[in-house]
């Protein structure tokens, strides 16, 4: 017989339709913020790339992000920060995220950012599969259709509305490596809900960040040791600060927050918005606006996600 499970304080109540609807809305808003923060990291991170290696910058962002989340946990939990029960859960979650970040940078060394972006659009569909595998979540037909519709819009944006570029897309070693990373990231969201043991979300996030940082540090130990940390330009530390606060601690918290309120397929579907938000940020920064064809692709993505958000979960 299954033992009763104590739900975390952040888990939405199912006692009333109002409470459920409100919590789902909060989950959708959390993922909108997530997509915005991730999009901003592309512009910020690009400024630091010439001065520091990928393993070093990721290790430092997770060190700072984990420290900030530890402080938050200490304050929120009134000093009651302890070792977690079943720590293997966080080790597995951290490993999955570390594989994603590592394979992303390995892939970028073997293929183009456009190609990795195209592979990235597979992740929401993968997440729907893992949601079924780990949680028994079976998306409705409208959810599947919305995912495909939004994904096609995202691919159109990534390739700049160029049919010739889409037709020329070739699956190579870099793309295959990144498929593994995307699968790991896709499995992460449903496993957050599966692995919850009643811990406050800030506590859960802190240990997940710690485990991810340890895995990345082990992988990039040589690069980290060779980095001249004392003579890095200010822009690198600005980029690290943004990545640590917003796209490490912030986005990890937001994904886990949303994963407790939304089906896995809907959580990672918001990654489709990242290319569209990058377009907006680059335009606002004075780097130019894309053509009408690409903007139409971005609109298709947005419309697909609106339908997805309004559709029933199952």
C-alpha positions in Angstrom: 0.0 0.0 0.0 1.3 3.5 -0.9 2.3 5.6 2.0 0.7 9.1 2.3 3.0 11.9 0.9 3.2 15.3 2.6 3.0 17.9 -0.2 5.4 20.9 0.1 4.0 24.2 1.2 4.4 25.6 -2.3 2.3 22.8 -3.9 -1.1 24.1 -5.0 -4.2 23.1 -3.2 -6.7 21.1 -5.1 -9.6 21.8 -2.7 -11.2 24.4 -4.9 -11.3 25.2 -8.6 -10.4 28.8 -7.8 -7.2 27.8 -6.0 -6.2 25.4 -8.7 -6.8 28.1 -11.4 -4.9 30.7 -9.5 -1.9 28.4 -8.9 -1.8 27.4 -12.6 -1.8 31.1 -13.6 1.1 31.7 -11.3 2.9 28.7 -12.9 2.4 30.3 -16.4 3.6 33.7 -15.2 6.6 32.1 -13.7 7.6 30.5 -17.0 7.0 33.8 -18.9 9.5 35.4 -16.5 11.8 32.4 -17.1 11.8 32.8 -20.8 12.5 36.5 -20.5 15.5 36.0 -18.2 17.0 33.2 -20.4 16.6 35.5 -23.5 18.5 38.3 -21.7 21.3 35.9 -20.9 22.2 35.5 -24.6 23.0 39.2 -24.9 24.8 39.5 -21.6 26.7 36.2 -21.9 28.0 37.0 -25.4 29.9 40.0 -23.9 31.9 37.6 -21.6 32.7 34.8 -24.1 36.0 36.3 -25.4 37.5 36.4 -21.9 36.5 33.2 -20.1 35.9 29.6 -20.9 32.4 28.0 -20.7 33.2 25.6 -17.8 34.8 28.4 -15.7 31.9 30.8 -16.2 29.3 28.2 -15.5 31.1 26.9 -12.4 31.3 30.4 -11.0 27.7 31.2 -11.8 26.5 28.1 -9.9 28.9 28.8 -7.0 27.4 32.3 -6.6 23.8 31.2 -7.4 24.0 28.4 -4.8 25.4 30.8 -2.2 22.6 33.3 -2.8 20.0 30.5 -2.6 21.6 29.2 0.6 21.3 32.7 2.2 17.7 32.9 1.0 17.0 29.4 2.5 18.6 30.3 5.8 16.4 33.5 6.1 13.2 31.9 4.9 13.6 28.8 7.0 14.9 30.7 10.1 18.2 29.0 10.0 16.8 25.4 9.7 18.9 24.4 6.7 19.9 20.8 6.9 21.2 18.0 4.7 18.4 16.7 2.5 16.6 13.4 2.8 17.5 11.0 0.0 20.3 13.3 -1.3 20.6 11.1 -4.5 17.5 12.9 -5.8 19.5 16.2 -6.0 22.5 14.4 -7.4 20.5 13.1 -10.2 18.7 16.4 -10.9 22.1 18.2 -10.8 23.7 15.7 -13.1 20.8 16.1 -15.6 21.3 19.9 -15.7 25.0 19.7 -15.8 24.9 17.3 -18.8 22.6 19.9 -20.5 25.0 22.8 -20.0 28.1 20.8 -20.9 26.7 19.3 -24.1 25.4 22.7 -25.1 28.9 24.1 -25.1 30.4 21.0 -26.6 27.9 21.2 -29.4 28.6 24.8 -30.0 32.2 23.9 -30.7 31.1 21.4 -33.3 28.1 23.1 -35.0 26.4 26.5 -35.2 24.2 28.3 -32.7 21.4 28.1 -35.3 21.7 24.3 -35.4 21.7 24.0 -31.6 18.7 26.3 -31.4 16.9 24.0 -33.8 17.7 21.0 -31.7 16.5 22.9 -28.6 13.0 23.1 -30.0 12.7 19.3 -29.5 12.8 19.8 -25.7 9.1 20.5 -25.0 8.0 17.5 -26.9 10.6 15.4 -25.1 9.3 16.8 -21.8 5.8 15.7 -22.7 7.1 12.2 -23.2 8.9 12.2 -19.9 5.9 13.6 -18.2 4.0 10.6 -19.4 6.8 8.2 -18.4 7.5 9.5 -14.9 4.1 11.0 -13.9 1.6 9.3 -16.1 0.6 12.7 -17.6 -1.1 12.3 -21.0 -1.4 15.6 -22.9 -4.6 16.1 -24.9 -4.5 16.4 -28.6 -4.9 20.2 -28.5 -1.7 20.3 -26.3 0.3 18.3 -28.8 -1.0 20.4 -31.6 -0.1 23.6 -29.8 3.4 22.3 -29.0 4.0 21.4 -32.7 2.5 24.7 -33.9 4.6 26.8 -31.5 7.7 24.7 -32.3 7.4 25.3 -36.0 7.2 29.1 -35.3 10.3 28.9 -33.1 12.2 27.0 -35.8 11.2 29.7 -38.4 12.5 32.4 -36.1 15.8 30.5 -35.4 16.5 30.1 -39.1 15.6 33.7 -39.8 12.6 32.8 -42.0 15.0 31.3 -44.6 13.5 28.1 -46.2 16.9 27.4 -47.9 18.6 27.4 -44.5 16.0 25.0 -43.1 16.3 22.6 -46.0 20.1 22.7 -45.6 20.0 21.7 -42.0 22.2 18.7 -41.5 22.3 16.4 -38.5 25.9 16.0 -37.4 27.9 15.0 -34.4 27.3 18.3 -32.5 23.5 18.1 -33.0 23.4 14.5 -31.8 25.4 15.4 -28.7 23.0 18.2 -27.9 20.0 15.9 -28.3 21.3 14.0 -25.3 21.6 17.3 -23.3 18.1 18.4 -24.3 16.7 15.0 -23.3 18.3 15.4 -19.8 16.8 18.9 -19.4 13.4 17.6 -20.6 13.5 14.8 -18.0 14.3 17.4 -15.3 10.9 19.1 -15.0 8.8 16.0 -14.4 11.4 14.6 -12.0 11.2 17.7 -9.8 7.6 16.9 -9.1 8.3 13.1 -8.8 11.2 13.7 -6.3 9.4 16.2 -4.1 9.4 15.0 -0.5 7.7 17.9 1.2 10.7 20.2 1.2 10.1 24.0 0.9 10.9 25.1 -2.6 13.8 27.3 -1.7 15.5 24.3 0.1 14.9 22.1 -2.9 16.3 24.7 -5.3 19.4 25.3 -3.2 20.4 21.6 -3.2 19.7 21.2 -6.9 21.9 24.2 -7.7 24.7 22.8 -5.4 24.6 19.4 -7.1 24.7 21.0 -10.6 27.6 23.2 -9.7 29.6 20.2 -8.3 29.1 18.2 -11.5 30.1 21.1 -13.7 33.2 21.9 -11.5 34.3 18.3 -11.7 34.0 18.3 -15.5 35.8 21.7 -15.9 38.4 21.4 -13.1 41.4 22.0 -15.4 39.9 25.0 -17.1 38.8 26.5 -13.8 42.3 26.1 -12.4 43.9 27.8 -15.4 41.6 30.8 -15.4 43.2 34.0 -14.3 40.4 35.1 -12.0 42.2 38.2 -10.6 42.6 39.8 -14.0 39.2 39.3 -15.7 37.6 42.4 -17.1 34.6 44.0 -15.4 32.2 42.9 -18.1 32.9 39.2 -17.2 31.9 39.7 -13.6 28.8 41.7 -14.7 27.8 38.8 -16.9 28.5 36.3 -14.1 26.4 38.3 -11.7 23.5 38.3 -14.2 23.8 34.6 -14.9 24.2 33.7 -11.3 21.2 35.7 -9.9 18.7 35.6 -12.8 19.5 32.5 -15.0 20.9 30.2 -12.3 19.1 30.8 -9.0 16.2 32.6 -10.5 15.4 30.3 -13.4 15.9 27.1 -11.4 13.5 28.4 -8.8 11.0 29.4 -11.4 11.1 26.0 -13.2 10.6 24.1 -10.0 7.8 26.5 -9.0 6.0 25.9 -12.3 6.7 22.2 -12.3 4.6 21.8 -9.1 1.7 23.6 -10.8 1.7 22.6 -14.5 2.1 19.5 -16.6 5.6 18.9 -17.8 4.6 19.5 -21.4 3.4 23.1 -20.6 6.4 24.0 -18.4 9.2 23.6 -21.0 7.0 24.8 -23.8 7.9 28.3 -22.7 11.4 27.8 -24.0 9.9 28.4 -27.4 9.6 32.0 -26.5 13.3 32.5 -26.0 14.2 33.3 -29.7 11.2 35.8 -29.9 12.3 37.5 -26.7 15.9 37.7 -28.0 14.5 39.5 -31.1 12.8 42.1 -28.8 15.8 42.6 -26.6 18.2 43.0 -29.6 15.8 45.5 -31.2 15.4 47.5 -28.0 19.2 47.6 -27.6 19.6 49.2 -31.0 21.0 46.1 -32.7 18.3 46.2 -35.4 14.9 44.5 -35.9 14.3 41.4 -37.9 12.1 41.3 -41.1 8.4 40.8 -41.2 8.7 37.1 -42.1 10.6 36.3 -38.9 8.3 38.5 -36.8 5.4 36.4 -38.2 7.1 33.2 -37.0 7.5 34.8 -33.6 3.8 35.6 -33.6 3.0 32.0 -34.5 5.0 30.8 -31.5 3.1 33.2 -29.2 -0.3 32.2 -30.5 0.6 28.5 -30.1 1.6 29.0 -26.5 -1.6 31.0 -25.8 -3.7 28.1 -27.0 -1.5 25.7 -24.9 -1.9 27.8 -21.8 -5.7 27.9 -22.2 -6.1 24.2 -23.0 -7.1 21.7 -20.4 -4.3 19.7 -18.8 -5.7 16.3 -19.3 
